[in-house]
Amino acid sequence: MDDASIKMEQLQKWRTRRKKDLSIDSLMHSFCGSLKKTNKQLLQIQEAWEECVPKRLHDVAIPISLRSGILEVSVDGSPTAFQMNRLIRSGLLRKLQQSCSGSLKQIRVRIER
């Protein structure tokens, strides 16, 4: 082959569209990594919750989600919400932040009916 045909083949290789990787292996790998991280944070928060929150509130105040650093706690009524808000103001958030490696910014109390 002469020099012109070699250059033409190289140009064709460079100019052709690459086939997309349609396998989901890389996507699943990144997804599993994020799940492990989230589960680790939730486990740490759950363990710290058991230590920091009084036993009488364990059945009526339950952490249900963690999104963007906001821990959402479901409570059974207004009296429990009041008690949880008093705990939060007295330093519950700070204690949970010290116990967990994730970024916990806020605790939000929601009354479930």
Gaussian input, Z-matrix of N, CA and C with variables (Angstrom, degrees):
# hf/3-21g

backbone

0 1
 N
 C     1     B1
 C     2     B2     1     A1
 N     3     B3     2     A2     1     D1
 C     4     B4     3     A3     2     D2
 C     5     B5     4     A4     3     D3
 N     6     B6     5     A5     4     D4
 C     7     B7     6     A6     5     D5
 C     8     B8     7     A7     6     D6
 N     9     B9     8     A8     7     D7
 C    10    B10     9     A9     8     D8
 C    11    B11    10    A10     9     D9
 N    12    B12    11    A11    10    D10
 C    13    B13    12    A12    11    D11
 C    14    B14    13    A13    12    D12
 N    15    B15    14    A14    13    D13
 C    16    B16    15    A15    14    D14
 C    17    B17    16    A16    15    D15
 N    18    B18    17    A17    16    D16
 C    19    B19    18    A18    17    D17
 C    20    B20    19    A19    18    D18
 N    21    B21    20    A20    19    D19
 C    22    B22    21    A21    20    D20
 C    23    B23    22    A22    21    D21
 N    24    B24    23    A23    22    D22
 C    25    B25    24    A24    23    D23
 C    26    B26    25    A25    24    D24
 N    27    B27    26    A26    25    D25
 C    28    B28    27    A27    26    D26
 C    29    B29    28    A28    27    D27
 N    30    B30    29    A29    28    D28
 C    31    B31    30    A30    29    D29
 C    32    B32    31    A31    30    D30
 N    33    B33    32    A32    31    D31
 C    34    B34    33    A33    32    D32
 C    35    B35    34    A34    33    D33
 N    36    B36    35    A35    34    D34
 C    37    B37    36    A36    35    D35
 C    38    B38    37    A37    36    D36
 N    39    B39    38    A38    37    D37
 C    40    B40    39    A39    38    D38
 C    41    B41    40    A40    39    D39
 N    42    B42    41    A41    40    D40
 C    43    B43    42    A42    41    D41
 C    44    B44    43    A43    42    D42
 N    45    B45    44    A44    43    D43
 C    46    B46    45    A45    44    D44
 C    47    B47    46    A46    45    D45
 N    48    B48    47    A47    46    D46
 C    49    B49    48    A48    47    D47
 C    50    B50    49    A49    48    D48
 N    51    B51    50    A50    49    D49
 C    52    B52    51    A51    50    D50
 C    53    B53    52    A52    51    D51
 N    54    B54    53    A53    52    D52
 C    55    B55    54    A54    53    D53
 C    56    B56    55    A55    54    D54
 N    57    B57    56    A56    55    D55
 C    58    B58    57    A57    56    D56
 C    59    B59    58    A58    57    D57
 N    60    B60    59    A59    58    D58
 C    61    B61    60    A60    59    D59
 C    62    B62    61    A61    60    D60
 N    63    B63    62    A62    61    D61
 C    64    B64    63    A63    62    D62
 C    65    B65    64    A64    63    D63
 N    66    B66    65    A65    64    D64
 C    67    B67    66    A66    65    D65
 C    68    B68    67    A67    66    D66
 N    69    B69    68    A68    67    D67
 C    70    B70    69    A69    68    D68
 C    71    B71    70    A70    69    D69
 N    72    B72    71    A71    70    D70
 C    73    B73    72    A72    71    D71
 C    74    B74    73    A73    72    D72
 N    75    B75    74    A74    73    D73
 C    76    B76    75    A75    74    D74
 C    77    B77    76    A76    75    D75
 N    78    B78    77    A77    76    D76
 C    79    B79    78    A78    77    D77
 C    80    B80    79    A79    78    D78
 N    81    B81    80    A80    79    D79
 C    82    B82    81    A81    80    D80
 C    83    B83    82    A82    81    D81
 N    84    B84    83    A83    82    D82
 C    85    B85    84    A84    83    D83
 C    86    B86    85    A85    84    D84
 N    87    B87    86    A86    85    D85
 C    88    B88    87    A87    86    D86
 C    89    B89    88    A88    87    D87
 N    90    B90    89    A89    88    D88
 C    91    B91    90    A90    89    D89
 C    92    B92    91    A91    90    D90
 N    93    B93    92    A92    91    D91
 C    94    B94    93    A93    92    D92
 C    95    B95    94    A94    93    D93
 N    96    B96    95    A95    94    D94
 C    97    B97    96    A96    95    D95
 C    98    B98    97    A97    96    D96
 N    99    B99    98    A98    97    D97
 C   100   B100    99    A99    98    D98
 C   101   B101   100   A100    99    D99
 N   102   B102   101   A101   100   D100
 C   103   B103   102   A102   101   D101
 C   104   B104   103   A103   102   D102
 N   105   B105   104   A104   103   D103
 C   106   B106   105   A105   104   D104
 C   107   B107   106   A106   105   D105
 N   108   B108   107   A107   106   D106
 C   109   B109   108   A108   107   D107
 C   110   B110   109   A109   108   D108
 N   111   B111   110   A110   109   D109
 C   112   B112   111   A111   110   D110
 C   113   B113   112   A112   111   D111
 N   114   B114   113   A113   112   D112
 C   115   B115   114   A114   113   D113
 C   116   B116   115   A115   114   D114
 N   117   B117   116   A116   115   D115
 C   118   B118   117   A117   116   D116
 C   119   B119   118   A118   117   D117
 N   120   B120   119   A119   118   D118
 C   121   B121   120   A120   119   D119
 C   122   B122   121   A121   120   D120
 N   123   B123   122   A122   121   D121
 C   124   B124   123   A123   122   D122
 C   125   B125   124   A124   123   D123
 N   126   B126   125   A125   124   D124
 C   127   B127   126   A126   125   D125
 C   128   B128   127   A127   126   D126
 N   129   B129   128   A128   127   D127
 C   130   B130   129   A129   128   D128
 C   131   B131   130   A130   129   D129
 N   132   B132   131   A131   130   D130
 C   133   B133   132   A132   131   D131
 C   134   B134   133   A133   132   D132
 N   135   B135   134   A134   133   D133
 C   136   B136   135   A135   134   D134
 C   137   B137   136   A136   135   D135
 N   138   B138   137   A137   136   D136
 C   139   B139   138   A138   137   D137
 C   140   B140   139   A139   138   D138
 N   141   B141   140   A140   139   D139
 C   142   B142   141   A141   140   D140
 C   143   B143   142   A142   141   D141
 N   144   B144   143   A143   142   D142
 C   145   B145   144   A144   143   D143
 C   146   B146   145   A145   144   D144
 N   147   B147   146   A146   145   D145
 C   148   B148   147   A147   146   D146
 C   149   B149   148   A148   147   D147
 N   150   B150   149   A149   148   D148
 C   151   B151   150   A150   149   D149
 C   152   B152   151   A151   150   D150
 N   153   B153   152   A152   151   D151
 C   154   B154   153   A153   152   D152
 C   155   B155   154   A154   153   D153
 N   156   B156   155   A155   154   D154
 C   157   B157   156   A156   155   D155
 C   158   B158   157   A157   156   D156
 N   159   B159   158   A158   157   D157
 C   160   B160   159   A159   158   D158
 C   161   B161   160   A160   159   D159
 N   162   B162   161   A161   160   D160
 C   163   B163   162   A162   161   D161
 C   164   B164   163   A163   162   D162
 N   165   B165   164   A164   163   D163
 C   166   B166   165   A165   164   D164
 C   167   B167   166   A166   165   D165
 N   168   B168   167   A167   166   D166
 C   169   B169   168   A168   167   D167
 C   170   B170   169   A169   168   D168
 N   171   B171   170   A170   169   D169
 C   172   B172   171   A171   170   D170
 C   173   B173   172   A172   171   D171
 N   174   B174   173   A173   172   D172
 C   175   B175   174   A174   173   D173
 C   176   B176   175   A175   174   D174
 N   177   B177   176   A176   175   D175
 C   178   B178   177   A177   176   D176
 C   179   B179   178   A178   177   D177
 N   180   B180   179   A179   178   D178
 C   181   B181   180   A180   179   D179
 C   182   B182   181   A181   180   D180
 N   183   B183   182   A182   181   D181
 C   184   B184   183   A183   182   D182
 C   185   B185   184   A184   183   D183
 N   186   B186   185   A185   184   D184
 C   187   B187   186   A186   185   D185
 C   188   B188   187   A187   186   D186
 N   189   B189   188   A188   187   D187
 C   190   B190   189   A189   188   D188
 C   191   B191   190   A190   189   D189
 N   192   B192   191   A191   190   D190
 C   193   B193   192   A192   191   D191
 C   194   B194   193   A193   192   D192
 N   195   B195   194   A194   193   D193
 C   196   B196   195   A195   194   D194
 C   197   B197   196   A196   195   D195
 N   198   B198   197   A197   196   D196
 C   199   B199   198   A198   197   D197
 C   200   B200   199   A199   198   D198
 N   201   B201   200   A200   199   D199
 C   202   B202   201   A201   200   D200
 C   203   B203   202   A202   201   D201
 N   204   B204   203   A203   202   D202
 C   205   B205   204   A204   203   D203
 C   206   B206   205   A205   204   D204
 N   207   B207   206   A206   205   D205
 C   208   B208   207   A207   206   D206
 C   209   B209   208   A208   207   D207
 N   210   B210   209   A209   208   D208
 C   211   B211   210   A210   209   D209
 C   212   B212   211   A211   210   D210
 N   213   B213   212   A212   211   D211
 C   214   B214   213   A213   212   D212
 C   215   B215   214   A214   213   D213
 N   216   B216   215   A215   214   D214
 C   217   B217   216   A216   215   D215
 C   218   B218   217   A217   216   D216
 N   219   B219   218   A218   217   D217
 C   220   B220   219   A219   218   D218
 C   221   B221   220   A220   219   D219
 N   222   B222   221   A221   220   D220
 C   223   B223   222   A222   221   D221
 C   224   B224   223   A223   222   D222
 N   225   B225   224   A224   223   D223
 C   226   B226   225   A225   224   D224
 C   227   B227   226   A226   225   D225
 N   228   B228   227   A227   226   D226
 C   229   B229   228   A228   227   D227
 C   230   B230   229   A229   228   D228
 N   231   B231   230   A230   229   D229
 C   232   B232   231   A231   230   D230
 C   233   B233   232   A232   231   D231
 N   234   B234   233   A233   232   D232
 C   235   B235   234   A234   233   D233
 C   236   B236   235   A235   234   D234
 N   237   B237   236   A236   235   D235
 C   238   B238   237   A237   236   D236
 C   239   B239   238   A238   237   D237
 N   240   B240   239   A239   238   D238
 C   241   B241   240   A240   239   D239
 C   242   B242   241   A241   240   D240
 N   243   B243   242   A242   241   D241
 C   244   B244   243   A243   242   D242
 C   245   B245   244   A244   243   D243
 N   246   B246   245   A245   244   D244
 C   247   B247   246   A246   245   D245
 C   248   B248   247   A247   246   D246
 N   249   B249   248   A248   247   D247
 C   250   B250   249   A249   248   D248
 C   251   B251   250   A250   249   D249
 N   252   B252   251   A251   250   D250
 C   253   B253   252   A252   251   D251
 C   254   B254   253   A253   252   D252
 N   255   B255   254   A254   253   D253
 C   256   B256   255   A255   254   D254
 C   257   B257   256   A256   255   D255
 N   258   B258   257   A257   256   D256
 C   259   B259   258   A258   257   D257
 C   260   B260   259   A259   258   D258
 N   261   B261   260   A260   259   D259
 C   262   B262   261   A261   260   D260
 C   263   B263   262   A262   261   D261
 N   264   B264   263   A263   262   D262
 C   265   B265   264   A264   263   D263
 C   266   B266   265   A265   264   D264
 N   267   B267   266   A266   265   D265
 C   268   B268   267   A267   266   D266
 C   269   B269   268   A268   267   D267
 N   270   B270   269   A269   268   D268
 C   271   B271   270   A270   269   D269
 C   272   B272   271   A271   270   D270
 N   273   B273   272   A272   271   D271
 C   274   B274   273   A273   272   D272
 C   275   B275   274   A274   273   D273
 N   276   B276   275   A275   274   D274
 C   277   B277   276   A276   275   D275
 C   278   B278   277   A277   276   D276
 N   279   B279   278   A278   277   D277
 C   280   B280   279   A279   278   D278
 C   281   B281   280   A280   279   D279
 N   282   B282   281   A281   280   D280
 C   283   B283   282   A282   281   D281
 C   284   B284   283   A283   282   D282
 N   285   B285   284   A284   283   D283
 C   286   B286   285   A285   284   D284
 C   287   B287   286   A286   285   D285
 N   288   B288   287   A287   286   D286
 C   289   B289   288   A288   287   D287
 C   290   B290   289   A289   288   D288
 N   291   B291   290   A290   289   D289
 C   292   B292   291   A291   290   D290
 C   293   B293   292   A292   291   D291
 N   294   B294   293   A293   292   D292
 C   295   B295   294   A294   293   D293
 C   296   B296   295   A295   294   D294
 N   297   B297   296   A296   295   D295
 C   298   B298   297   A297   296   D296
 C   299   B299   298   A298   297   D297
 N   300   B300   299   A299   298   D298
 C   301   B301   300   A300   299   D299
 C   302   B302   301   A301   300   D300
 N   303   B303   302   A302   301   D301
 C   304   B304   303   A303   302   D302
 C   305   B305   304   A304   303   D303
 N   306   B306   305   A305   304   D304
 C   307   B307   306   A306   305   D305
 C   308   B308   307   A307   306   D306
 N   309   B309   308   A308   307   D307
 C   310   B310   309   A309   308   D308
 C   311   B311   310   A310   309   D309
 N   312   B312   311   A311   310   D310
 C   313   B313   312   A312   311   D311
 C   314   B314   313   A313   312   D312
 N   315   B315   314   A314   313   D313
 C   316   B316   315   A315   314   D314
 C   317   B317   316   A316   315   D315
 N   318   B318   317   A317   316   D316
 C   319   B319   318   A318   317   D317
 C   320   B320   319   A319   318   D318
 N   321   B321   320   A320   319   D319
 C   322   B322   321   A321   320   D320
 C   323   B323   322   A322   321   D321
 N   324   B324   323   A323   322   D322
 C   325   B325   324   A324   323   D323
 C   326   B326   325   A325   324   D324
 N   327   B327   326   A326   325   D325
 C   328   B328   327   A327   326   D326
 C   329   B329   328   A328   327   D327
 N   330   B330   329   A329   328   D328
 C   331   B331   330   A330   329   D329
 C   332   B332   331   A331   330   D330
 N   333   B333   332   A332   331   D331
 C   334   B334   333   A333   332   D332
 C   335   B335   334   A334   333   D333
 N   336   B336   335   A335   334   D334
 C   337   B337   336   A336   335   D335
 C   338   B338   337   A337   336   D336

   B1=1.4506
   B2=1.5110
   B3=1.2801
   B4=1.4620
   B5=1.5207
   B6=1.2861
   B7=1.4635
   B8=1.5286
   B9=1.3117
   B10=1.4697
   B11=1.5269
   B12=1.3189
   B13=1.4646
   B14=1.5323
   B15=1.3262
   B16=1.4700
   B17=1.5205
   B18=1.3258
   B19=1.4675
   B20=1.5229
   B21=1.3256
   B22=1.4623
   B23=1.5435
   B24=1.3331
   B25=1.4600
   B26=1.5312
   B27=1.3183
   B28=1.4647
   B29=1.5179
   B30=1.3173
   B31=1.4649
   B32=1.5213
   B33=1.3335
   B34=1.4602
   B35=1.5311
   B36=1.3276
   B37=1.4674
   B38=1.5227
   B39=1.3053
   B40=1.4630
   B41=1.5279
   B42=1.3307
   B43=1.4597
   B44=1.5263
   B45=1.3058
   B46=1.4596
   B47=1.5163
   B48=1.2934
   B49=1.4577
   B50=1.5186
   B51=1.3041
   B52=1.4568
   B53=1.5203
   B54=1.2949
   B55=1.4533
   B56=1.5255
   B57=1.3126
   B58=1.4485
   B59=1.5190
   B60=1.3215
   B61=1.4485
   B62=1.5249
   B63=1.3198
   B64=1.4563
   B65=1.5264
   B66=1.2938
   B67=1.4597
   B68=1.5260
   B69=1.2876
   B70=1.4650
   B71=1.5209
   B72=1.3201
   B73=1.4490
   B74=1.5304
   B75=1.3108
   B76=1.4682
   B77=1.5297
   B78=1.3209
   B79=1.4623
   B80=1.5271
   B81=1.3181
   B82=1.4566
   B83=1.5291
   B84=1.3166
   B85=1.4652
   B86=1.5290
   B87=1.3287
   B88=1.4647
   B89=1.5312
   B90=1.3250
   B91=1.4619
   B92=1.5248
   B93=1.3278
   B94=1.4706
   B95=1.5243
   B96=1.3239
   B97=1.4611
   B98=1.5110
   B99=1.3340
   B100=1.4579
   B101=1.5270
   B102=1.3419
   B103=1.4654
   B104=1.5239
   B105=1.3246
   B106=1.4543
   B107=1.5203
   B108=1.3356
   B109=1.4639
   B110=1.5300
   B111=1.3369
   B112=1.4606
   B113=1.5241
   B114=1.3352
   B115=1.4590
   B116=1.5252
   B117=1.3146
   B118=1.4610
   B119=1.5277
   B120=1.3399
   B121=1.4602
   B122=1.5283
   B123=1.3407
   B124=1.4608
   B125=1.5197
   B126=1.3067
   B127=1.4562
   B128=1.5224
   B129=1.3370
   B130=1.4611
   B131=1.5275
   B132=1.3235
   B133=1.4671
   B134=1.5245
   B135=1.3387
   B136=1.4621
   B137=1.5275
   B138=1.3326
   B139=1.4593
   B140=1.5293
   B141=1.3304
   B142=1.4593
   B143=1.5278
   B144=1.3270
   B145=1.4597
   B146=1.5277
   B147=1.3355
   B148=1.4657
   B149=1.5280
   B150=1.3258
   B151=1.4667
   B152=1.5244
   B153=1.3322
   B154=1.4702
   B155=1.5207
   B156=1.3126
   B157=1.4649
   B158=1.5327
   B159=1.3330
   B160=1.4629
   B161=1.5352
   B162=1.3179
   B163=1.4749
   B164=1.5291
   B165=1.3166
   B166=1.4599
   B167=1.5280
   B168=1.3465
   B169=1.4622
   B170=1.5281
   B171=1.3244
   B172=1.4696
   B173=1.5242
   B174=1.3323
   B175=1.4609
   B176=1.5198
   B177=1.3178
   B178=1.4701
   B179=1.5260
   B180=1.3335
   B181=1.4700
   B182=1.5311
   B183=1.3382
   B184=1.4586
   B185=1.5244
   B186=1.3412
   B187=1.4686
   B188=1.5241
   B189=1.3404
   B190=1.4649
   B191=1.5215
   B192=1.3237
   B193=1.4639
   B194=1.5190
   B195=1.3252
   B196=1.4539
   B197=1.5218
   B198=1.3125
   B199=1.4626
   B200=1.5117
   B201=1.2977
   B202=1.4700
   B203=1.5278
   B204=1.3094
   B205=1.4517
   B206=1.5125
   B207=1.3335
   B208=1.4626
   B209=1.5212
   B210=1.3204
   B211=1.4589
   B212=1.5168
   B213=1.3208
   B214=1.4535
   B215=1.5285
   B216=1.3223
   B217=1.4593
   B218=1.5182
   B219=1.3108
   B220=1.4564
   B221=1.5224
   B222=1.3357
   B223=1.4650
   B224=1.5224
   B225=1.3435
   B226=1.4613
   B227=1.5228
   B228=1.3252
   B229=1.4586
   B230=1.5155
   B231=1.3306
   B232=1.4570
   B233=1.5233
   B234=1.3328
   B235=1.4647
   B236=1.5386
   B237=1.3191
   B238=1.4587
   B239=1.5189
   B240=1.3338
   B241=1.4675
   B242=1.5278
   B243=1.3309
   B244=1.4612
   B245=1.5295
   B246=1.3274
   B247=1.4628
   B248=1.5311
   B249=1.3315
   B250=1.4701
   B251=1.5264
   B252=1.3146
   B253=1.4666
   B254=1.5311
   B255=1.3257
   B256=1.4747
   B257=1.5205
   B258=1.3451
   B259=1.4605
   B260=1.5255
   B261=1.3193
   B262=1.4731
   B263=1.5228
   B264=1.3388
   B265=1.4704
   B266=1.5195
   B267=1.3324
   B268=1.4697
   B269=1.5258
   B270=1.3284
   B271=1.4603
   B272=1.5176
   B273=1.3223
   B274=1.4638
   B275=1.5261
   B276=1.3183
   B277=1.4666
   B278=1.5257
   B279=1.3001
   B280=1.4725
   B281=1.5275
   B282=1.3378
   B283=1.4604
   B284=1.5249
   B285=1.3372
   B286=1.4628
   B287=1.5269
   B288=1.3162
   B289=1.4635
   B290=1.5195
   B291=1.3215
   B292=1.4607
   B293=1.5223
   B294=1.3223
   B295=1.4602
   B296=1.5224
   B297=1.3348
   B298=1.4680
   B299=1.5239
   B300=1.3278
   B301=1.4641
   B302=1.5253
   B303=1.3221
   B304=1.4664
   B305=1.5137
   B306=1.3036
   B307=1.4657
   B308=1.5272
   B309=1.2967
   B310=1.4558
   B311=1.5206
   B312=1.3362
   B313=1.4652
   B314=1.5239
   B315=1.3332
   B316=1.4509
   B317=1.5212
   B318=1.3226
   B319=1.4564
   B320=1.5239
   B321=1.3072
   B322=1.4671
   B323=1.5220
   B324=1.3243
   B325=1.4578
   B326=1.5216
   B327=1.3476
   B328=1.4609
   B329=1.5342
   B330=1.3128
   B331=1.4685
   B332=1.5166
   B333=1.3367
   B334=1.4605
   B335=1.5231
   B336=1.2693
   B337=1.4724
   B338=1.4916
   A1=109.42
   A2=112.90
   A3=116.47
   A4=110.68
   A5=115.34
   A6=122.50
   A7=111.76
   A8=117.14
   A9=120.90
   A10=111.04
   A11=117.49
   A12=119.65
   A13=110.67
   A14=117.84
   A15=120.99
   A16=109.85
   A17=115.92
   A18=119.64
   A19=111.07
   A20=116.86
   A21=121.46
   A22=110.15
   A23=117.40
   A24=121.25
   A25=111.04
   A26=116.95
   A27=120.68
   A28=110.36
   A29=115.55
   A30=119.96
   A31=110.89
   A32=117.06
   A33=120.45
   A34=110.87
   A35=116.72
   A36=119.94
   A37=111.19
   A38=115.75
   A39=119.54
   A40=111.76
   A41=116.40
   A42=120.84
   A43=113.73
   A44=118.67
   A45=119.66
   A46=110.01
   A47=114.62
   A48=119.78
   A49=109.71
   A50=113.75
   A51=118.52
   A52=109.01
   A53=115.37
   A54=119.46
   A55=108.67
   A56=115.35
   A57=120.23
   A58=109.65
   A59=114.04
   A60=119.96
   A61=107.34
   A62=115.51
   A63=120.12
   A64=113.04
   A65=116.61
   A66=119.09
   A67=108.86
   A68=115.36
   A69=119.15
   A70=111.66
   A71=116.33
   A72=120.18
   A73=112.07
   A74=117.38
   A75=119.78
   A76=110.94
   A77=116.36
   A78=120.32
   A79=110.78
   A80=116.57
   A81=120.17
   A82=111.58
   A83=116.26
   A84=119.80
   A85=110.73
   A86=117.39
   A87=119.95
   A88=110.96
   A89=116.81
   A90=121.45
   A91=110.62
   A92=116.92
   A93=120.87
   A94=110.89
   A95=116.82
   A96=120.05
   A97=112.07
   A98=116.86
   A99=119.81
   A100=111.13
   A101=117.02
   A102=119.96
   A103=111.20
   A104=117.05
   A105=120.20
   A106=110.73
   A107=115.31
   A108=119.85
   A109=110.38
   A110=116.62
   A111=121.21
   A112=110.59
   A113=116.23
   A114=119.11
   A115=111.49
   A116=117.22
   A117=120.84
   A118=109.91
   A119=116.32
   A120=120.07
   A121=111.00
   A122=116.17
   A123=119.59
   A124=111.56
   A125=117.45
   A126=121.13
   A127=110.99
   A128=116.70
   A129=120.22
   A130=110.85
   A131=116.44
   A132=120.15
   A133=110.32
   A134=116.39
   A135=119.80
   A136=111.27
   A137=117.00
   A138=120.37
   A139=111.42
   A140=116.40
   A141=120.20
   A142=110.71
   A143=116.82
   A144=122.20
   A145=109.82
   A146=116.12
   A147=120.73
   A148=111.12
   A149=116.84
   A150=120.66
   A151=112.58
   A152=117.60
   A153=121.61
   A154=114.07
   A155=117.66
   A156=120.62
   A157=108.60
   A158=117.73
   A159=120.46
   A160=112.16
   A161=115.61
   A162=122.01
   A163=112.04
   A164=117.97
   A165=120.35
   A166=112.52
   A167=117.16
   A168=120.86
   A169=113.55
   A170=118.04
   A171=120.31
   A172=112.93
   A173=117.81
   A174=120.04
   A175=113.23
   A176=118.00
   A177=120.28
   A178=113.53
   A179=118.07
   A180=122.39
   A181=107.49
   A182=115.76
   A183=120.38
   A184=109.64
   A185=118.26
   A186=119.97
   A187=109.12
   A188=116.68
   A189=118.87
   A190=113.71
   A191=118.12
   A192=117.94
   A193=111.15
   A194=114.06
   A195=122.01
   A196=107.08
   A197=116.58
   A198=121.85
   A199=109.83
   A200=115.74
   A201=122.43
   A202=111.91
   A203=116.40
   A204=120.04
   A205=114.98
   A206=117.27
   A207=121.20
   A208=108.42
   A209=115.89
   A210=121.83
   A211=107.92
   A212=116.50
   A213=121.00
   A214=108.58
   A215=115.31
   A216=121.89
   A217=108.54
   A218=115.91
   A219=121.83
   A220=109.15
   A221=115.95
   A222=121.02
   A223=109.29
   A224=115.93
   A225=119.87
   A226=114.96
   A227=118.55
   A228=119.39
   A229=112.31
   A230=114.88
   A231=121.33
   A232=114.12
   A233=119.25
   A234=118.11
   A235=112.57
   A236=116.00
   A237=119.61
   A238=110.56
   A239=116.51
   A240=119.97
   A241=110.23
   A242=116.29
   A243=120.46
   A244=110.50
   A245=116.89
   A246=120.65
   A247=111.09
   A248=116.95
   A249=120.48
   A250=110.68
   A251=117.27
   A252=120.43
   A253=111.14
   A254=117.06
   A255=119.91
   A256=110.57
   A257=117.07
   A258=120.51
   A259=111.54
   A260=115.86
   A261=120.61
   A262=109.97
   A263=116.07
   A264=119.74
   A265=112.82
   A266=116.36
   A267=118.95
   A268=113.00
   A269=118.13
   A270=119.75
   A271=116.27
   A272=118.96
   A273=121.21
   A274=111.56
   A275=117.09
   A276=121.03
   A277=110.41
   A278=116.45
   A279=120.96
   A280=111.15
   A281=116.63
   A282=120.73
   A283=111.46
   A284=115.89
   A285=119.55
   A286=111.01
   A287=117.17
   A288=120.76
   A289=111.44
   A290=117.26
   A291=121.10
   A292=111.68
   A293=116.85
   A294=120.96
   A295=113.61
   A296=116.93
   A297=120.73
   A298=110.66
   A299=115.05
   A300=119.52
   A301=112.35
   A302=117.46
   A303=120.91
   A304=111.89
   A305=114.98
   A306=119.81
   A307=109.11
   A308=115.86
   A309=122.92
   A310=107.32
   A311=116.39
   A312=120.78
   A313=112.88
   A314=115.84
   A315=119.00
   A316=109.68
   A317=116.72
   A318=122.48
   A319=106.79
   A320=115.10
   A321=120.62
   A322=107.99
   A323=116.79
   A324=122.33
   A325=107.81
   A326=114.76
   A327=120.32
   A328=109.13
   A329=116.01
   A330=120.97
   A331=108.69
   A332=116.00
   A333=121.96
   A334=108.56
   A335=116.32
   A336=120.38
   A337=110.37
   D1=142.55
   D2=178.78
   D3=-88.93
   D4=172.92
   D5=-173.82
   D6=-63.43
   D7=-36.08
   D8=-178.32
   D9=-67.66
   D10=-40.55
   D11=-178.73
   D12=-70.89
   D13=-33.86
   D14=176.67
   D15=-65.23
   D16=-43.75
   D17=178.08
   D18=-64.51
   D19=-35.98
   D20=179.74
   D21=-66.24
   D22=-41.15
   D23=177.79
   D24=-65.28
   D25=-41.93
   D26=178.03
   D27=-62.55
   D28=-42.15
   D29=179.36
   D30=-63.41
   D31=-40.54
   D32=178.66
   D33=-64.56
   D34=-38.27
   D35=177.86
   D36=-65.10
   D37=-41.26
   D38=-178.53
   D39=-70.46
   D40=-36.06
   D41=-174.46
   D42=-82.66
   D43=-21.02
   D44=-178.66
   D45=-73.30
   D46=149.38
   D47=178.36
   D48=-73.92
   D49=139.06
   D50=177.78
   D51=-79.12
   D52=144.79
   D53=177.53
   D54=-72.57
   D55=137.22
   D56=179.19
   D57=-72.59
   D58=144.25
   D59=176.26
   D60=-81.01
   D61=106.03
   D62=-176.52
   D63=-92.69
   D64=1.25
   D65=178.19
   D66=-72.93
   D67=149.89
   D68=-178.05
   D69=-100.88
   D70=10.92
   D71=-177.27
   D72=-60.30
   D73=-49.08
   D74=-178.42
   D75=-67.09
   D76=-37.34
   D77=178.04
   D78=-64.69
   D79=-44.53
   D80=179.23
   D81=-65.87
   D82=-36.27
   D83=178.73
   D84=-63.09
   D85=-45.41
   D86=179.58
   D87=-68.49
   D88=-36.62
   D89=178.70
   D90=-64.35
   D91=-44.32
   D92=178.53
   D93=-64.08
   D94=-37.19
   D95=177.11
   D96=-62.75
   D97=-42.17
   D98=179.30
   D99=-69.29
   D100=-34.81
   D101=177.17
   D102=-65.56
   D103=-41.01
   D104=178.80
   D105=-61.83
   D106=-41.73
   D107=179.83
   D108=-64.36
   D109=-46.04
   D110=-179.00
   D111=-64.80
   D112=-43.65
   D113=179.76
   D114=-63.97
   D115=-36.67
   D116=178.10
   D117=-64.00
   D118=-43.73
   D119=178.90
   D120=-64.01
   D121=-43.90
   D122=179.96
   D123=-64.32
   D124=-38.90
   D125=177.85
   D126=-64.20
   D127=-42.92
   D128=178.31
   D129=-63.74
   D130=-41.86
   D131=179.68
   D132=-65.30
   D133=-41.83
   D134=179.56
   D135=-62.05
   D136=-42.56
   D137=178.95
   D138=-65.77
   D139=-42.60
   D140=178.36
   D141=-66.81
   D142=-35.22
   D143=178.30
   D144=-61.08
   D145=-44.60
   D146=179.97
   D147=-60.95
   D148=-34.47
   D149=-178.60
   D150=-79.57
   D151=-40.89
   D152=-169.37
   D153=-88.62
   D154=-28.94
   D155=-176.16
   D156=-92.51
   D157=135.30
   D158=179.21
   D159=-58.46
   D160=148.59
   D161=-175.73
   D162=-58.11
   D163=-34.04
   D164=-176.65
   D165=-65.94
   D166=-19.88
   D167=-179.11
   D168=-97.36
   D169=-4.81
   D170=-176.11
   D171=-62.13
   D172=-36.79
   D173=-177.62
   D174=-83.76
   D175=-21.26
   D176=-174.60
   D177=-108.89
   D178=-10.87
   D179=177.38
   D180=-127.93
   D181=109.20
   D182=-171.88
   D183=-124.48
   D184=125.15
   D185=174.09
   D186=-67.50
   D187=127.20
   D188=-175.66
   D189=-113.54
   D190=-24.58
   D191=179.83
   D192=-156.53
   D193=159.10
   D194=175.79
   D195=-136.27
   D196=109.16
   D197=179.71
   D198=-133.48
   D199=127.92
   D200=176.60
   D201=53.33
   D202=36.45
   D203=177.57
   D204=81.55
   D205=7.50
   D206=-179.81
   D207=-109.84
   D208=116.86
   D209=177.71
   D210=-88.68
   D211=122.82
   D212=-179.64
   D213=-101.58
   D214=127.74
   D215=-177.03
   D216=-116.61
   D217=127.57
   D218=178.11
   D219=-96.02
   D220=128.14
   D221=178.74
   D222=-121.29
   D223=161.99
   D224=-174.28
   D225=-86.85
   D226=-15.57
   D227=-179.52
   D228=-173.04
   D229=179.99
   D230=-177.42
   D231=-62.48
   D232=-40.82
   D233=178.94
   D234=-61.55
   D235=-39.72
   D236=178.71
   D237=-68.88
   D238=-38.16
   D239=177.76
   D240=-62.31
   D241=-40.16
   D242=178.17
   D243=-62.80
   D244=-45.05
   D245=179.44
   D246=-63.57
   D247=-40.55
   D248=178.70
   D249=-64.88
   D250=-42.30
   D251=178.84
   D252=-63.66
   D253=-36.43
   D254=175.60
   D255=-64.95
   D256=-41.13
   D257=177.25
   D258=-62.66
   D259=-42.16
   D260=-179.71
   D261=-62.86
   D262=-44.61
   D263=179.21
   D264=-66.94
   D265=-26.19
   D266=-179.43
   D267=-87.43
   D268=3.68
   D269=172.13
   D270=118.07
   D271=13.86
   D272=179.35
   D273=-61.89
   D274=-42.45
   D275=179.98
   D276=-59.99
   D277=-44.91
   D278=-179.76
   D279=-62.02
   D280=-42.54
   D281=178.99
   D282=-63.39
   D283=-42.79
   D284=179.24
   D285=-66.59
   D286=-38.43
   D287=178.36
   D288=-62.92
   D289=-38.44
   D290=179.36
   D291=-70.23
   D292=-30.30
   D293=-177.41
   D294=-83.96
   D295=-20.19
   D296=-173.50
   D297=-113.43
   D298=148.48
   D299=179.54
   D300=-85.59
   D301=-20.52
   D302=-178.31
   D303=-74.98
   D304=174.05
   D305=-179.63
   D306=-93.31
   D307=100.88
   D308=177.83
   D309=-103.62
   D310=117.46
   D311=-174.76
   D312=-104.30
   D313=-33.23
   D314=-169.75
   D315=-153.55
   D316=153.15
   D317=171.61
   D318=-118.17
   D319=125.61
   D320=-178.76
   D321=-113.65
   D322=128.15
   D323=-178.89
   D324=-101.02
   D325=130.63
   D326=-179.49
   D327=-127.75
   D328=130.15
   D329=179.90
   D330=-86.29
   D331=123.33
   D332=176.93
   D333=-97.86
   D334=134.21
   D335=-179.76
   D336=-112.83

